[in-house]
Amino acid sequence: MERELGDVGSKVVFEDHRVRVWVLSLAPGERSAVHRHDLDHLLIQVKGDKIAVDPESDTQSPFRDYFEADVIPGMVTHVPKGGIEAAVNTGAEPYYEIIVELKG
C-alpha cells in the first residue's frame, strides 16, 4: 500500500522563485504528518522545549535514527534534502519553527 505523505509544515507563509517558507506548530505530544523533504532547507527554531525527529526506514537524510533534542530558540540548522520523517513535540510547551526551503 502506498503511504500518503503530508506537508512539510503547518502552512506556507511565503513563496517566490527562490524559497518557500513554512511554519510548523505542534502542541505538546503532537506529531506532524510523515513528510518528505524534496529541497535543502533551513530549520529555524522559534519556541518550545523538546522536539524529536522520527525518520522512516527509507529516509535519505543523514539523520537515520530517532532522536530528541532541546529546543534552542533562534538556532538555525541547514538540513539537506531527502529526509522522510515526522516531527514530534516531546516537550511540555508548544513548539514552533520556521522552515525555509531553498529552491536553487
C-alpha positions, 0 to 999 in steps of 0.5 A: 500500500502506498503511504500518503505523505503530508506537508512539510509544515503547518502552512506556507507563509511565503513563496517566490522563485527562490524559497518557500517558507513554512511554519510548523506548530505542534502542541505538546505530544503532537506529531506532524504528518510523515513528510518528505523533504524534496529541497535543502532547507533551513530549520529555524527554531522559534519556541518550545522545549523538546522536539524529536525527529522520527525518520522512516526506514527509507529516509535519505537524510543523514539523520537515520535514527530517532532522536530528541533534542532541546529546543534552542530558540533562534538556532538555525540548522541547514538540513539537506534534502531527502529526509522522510520523517515526522516531527514530534513535540516531546516537550511540555510547551508548544513548539514552533519553527520556521522552515525555509526551503531553498529552491536553487 
